[in-house]
Amino acid sequence: MILSMTLEIWQFIIILLLVLIIAAIATFFITRKIFANQLKKNPPVSEAMIRAMMTQMGRTPSEKQVRAVMRSMEDEKTKEERAKKAAKNK
């Protein structure tokens, strides 16, 4: 006896949508977990870290120098974001 399984088109579409929804939810949680682990391993740079780096290099950082470094890092970040948006819009 030959076992024959046939799906109607509407059954196929429902199964496909369920699989896609489950995959999207799983991808979201996996990506969130990976992102959280990356932030733990590589935290964003803070003013205290900049002060420590400057001290290790033998400089006594003033508040003005620390703020200037932070501002330059933020400016660089915004430049990169603008470049990505410009590339995306092309």
trRosetta pair geometry for C-beta under 8 A, 3 or more apart (Angstrom, degrees):
i j d omega theta_ij theta_ji phi_ij phi_ji
7 11 4.6 -132 -168 86 93 121
7 12 4.8 110 128 -58 131 89
7 15 7.6 -56 -152 7 148 140
8 11 4.6 95 55 4 80 104
8 12 7.1 -146 92 -6 42 86
9 12 5.6 -55 -151 35 34 114
9 13 6.4 33 153 -20 67 105
10 13 5.7 -51 -145 35 34 112
10 14 6.4 34 155 -19 65 105
11 14 5.9 -55 -148 36 31 110
11 15 6.3 29 155 -16 65 107
12 15 5.9 -58 -148 39 29 109
12 16 6.1 30 154 -20 65 110
13 16 5.6 -55 -145 38 29 114
13 17 6.3 29 156 -18 64 106
14 17 5.8 -54 -147 37 30 110
14 18 6.4 30 155 -18 64 106
15 18 5.8 -56 -148 36 31 111
15 19 6.4 30 155 -18 65 106
16 19 5.8 -56 -148 37 29 110
16 20 6.3 27 154 -17 64 108
17 20 5.7 -56 -146 38 32 111
17 21 6.3 31 156 -19 66 106
18 21 5.8 -54 -146 36 30 110
18 22 6.3 27 157 -16 65 108
19 22 5.9 -56 -146 39 29 109
19 23 6.2 30 155 -19 64 109
20 23 5.7 -55 -144 38 30 112
20 24 6.3 32 155 -22 64 105
21 24 5.7 -53 -147 34 30 111
21 25 6.5 28 155 -16 64 105
22 25 5.9 -55 -148 37 31 109
22 26 6.3 29 155 -16 65 108
23 26 5.8 -56 -145 40 30 110
23 27 6.1 33 155 -22 65 108
24 27 5.7 -54 -145 36 28 113
24 28 6.5 35 154 -24 62 104
25 28 5.7 -51 -151 30 31 114
25 29 6.7 21 157 -10 64 105
26 29 6.2 -61 -150 40 31 104
26 30 6.1 27 156 -16 67 111
27 30 5.8 -57 -141 41 29 109
27 31 6.0 27 161 -18 66 111
28 31 6.1 -61 -147 39 23 108
28 32 6.3 23 156 -20 62 109
29 32 5.6 -51 -144 35 32 113
29 33 6.4 34 156 -20 64 105
30 33 5.8 -55 -151 35 30 112
30 34 6.4 28 153 -16 65 107
31 34 5.7 -55 -146 38 32 110
31 35 6.2 34 155 -21 66 107
32 35 5.7 -55 -146 37 29 112
32 36 6.4 30 155 -19 64 106
33 36 5.9 -54 -149 35 29 110
33 37 6.5 28 153 -17 63 106
34 37 5.8 -57 -151 37 31 111
34 38 6.4 32 152 -20 65 105
35 38 5.7 -53 -149 35 32 112
35 39 6.5 32 153 -18 65 104
36 39 5.8 -53 -150 35 32 111
36 40 6.6 34 151 -20 64 103
37 40 5.7 -53 -151 34 34 112
37 41 6.4 26 154 -13 67 107
38 41 5.8 -58 -145 42 32 106
38 42 6.0 -27 172 37 70 103
39 42 6.9 -77 -125 68 23 65
39 43 6.3 55 176 -103 66 57
39 44 7.7 -17 -145 -24 89 81
40 43 7.3 3 -140 -63 19 85
43 46 7.7 -18 129 -20 114 102
45 49 5.2 -122 -154 76 70 139
45 50 6.6 74 168 -52 109 89
45 73 6.4 -92 71 -171 136 167
46 49 5.0 103 53 4 70 100
46 50 7.4 -131 101 -3 41 86
47 50 5.6 -53 -151 35 37 112
47 51 6.4 40 151 -20 67 103
47 66 5.3 65 -155 168 95 124
47 67 7.9 3 -119 -76 118 53
47 70 6.1 -24 -88 -67 84 135
48 51 5.7 -51 -149 35 33 113
48 52 6.4 34 152 -20 65 105
49 52 5.6 -53 -148 36 33 112
49 53 6.3 33 153 -20 66 104
50 53 5.7 -53 -147 36 32 110
50 54 6.3 28 155 -16 65 106
50 61 7.1 141 129 -143 88 171
50 66 5.3 132 102 -140 128 84
50 69 5.1 156 -153 94 141 142
50 70 6.6 -105 -23 -58 161 84
51 54 5.9 -59 -148 39 29 108
51 55 6.2 29 154 -19 65 109
51 61 5.2 -138 -124 54 67 140
51 66 5.9 -6 -68 -101 83 130
52 55 5.7 -56 -146 38 30 112
52 56 6.3 32 154 -21 64 106
53 56 5.7 -54 -149 35 31 112
53 57 6.5 25 153 -15 64 107
54 57 5.7 -58 -150 39 33 109
54 59 4.6 -69 177 75 89 108
54 60 7.7 85 132 -154 109 6
54 61 4.0 75 95 -53 154 118
54 65 7.0 107 -120 123 162 131
54 66 7.5 -110 -1 -83 149 82
55 58 7.8 69 179 -56 32 12
55 59 7.0 -101 -85 68 28 58
55 60 7.1 43 -104 -106 75 47
55 61 6.9 -80 -50 -1 73 100
59 65 7.9 -116 142 143 131 165
61 65 4.8 -131 -156 81 83 125
61 66 5.2 85 155 -55 129 93
62 65 4.9 99 53 4 75 101
62 66 7.2 -143 94 -3 41 86
63 66 5.7 -55 -149 38 35 111
63 67 6.2 34 154 -18 67 107
64 67 5.9 -56 -147 39 28 110
64 68 6.3 32 153 -23 63 107
65 68 5.6 -54 -147 34 31 113
65 69 6.5 30 155 -18 64 103
66 69 5.9 -55 -152 35 31 109
66 70 6.4 30 152 -16 65 107
67 70 5.6 -55 -147 39 33 112
67 71 6.1 34 155 -21 67 107
68 71 5.7 -54 -145 37 29 112
68 72 6.3 29 155 -19 64 106
69 72 5.8 -54 -146 36 30 109
69 73 6.4 30 154 -19 63 106
70 73 5.8 -57 -150 36 30 111
70 74 6.4 28 153 -16 65 107
71 74 5.7 -55 -147 39 32 110
71 75 6.2 35 153 -22 66 106
72 75 5.5 -49 -145 36 33 115
72 76 6.4 36 154 -21 63 104
73 76 5.7 -52 -149 34 31 112
73 77 6.5 35 150 -21 63 104
74 77 5.5 -51 -149 33 34 114
74 78 6.5 31 154 -16 66 104
75 78 5.9 -56 -149 37 32 107
75 79 6.4 36 151 -23 65 104
76 79 5.6 -51 -150 32 33 115
76 80 6.6 33 153 -18 64 103
77 80 5.9 -55 -153 35 32 110
77 81 6.5 30 151 -17 65 106
78 81 5.5 -52 -145 38 36 113
78 82 6.3 39 154 -20 66 104
79 82 5.8 -55 -149 36 30 111
79 83 6.4 30 153 -19 64 106
80 83 5.6 -54 -148 36 32 112
80 84 6.4 33 153 -20 65 104
81 84 5.7 -52 -149 35 32 112
81 85 6.4 31 153 -17 65 105
82 85 5.7 -55 -148 38 32 110
82 86 6.2 33 154 -20 66 107
83 86 5.7 -53 -145 37 30 112
83 87 6.3 30 155 -17 64 106
84 87 5.8 -56 -147 38 30 109
84 88 6.2 31 153 -22 64 109
85 88 5.5 -55 -146 36 31 114
85 89 6.2 27 157 -18 66 108
86 89 5.9 -57 -145 37 29 108
86 90 6.8 39 154 -34 61 100
87 90 5.9 -46 -154 15 33 115
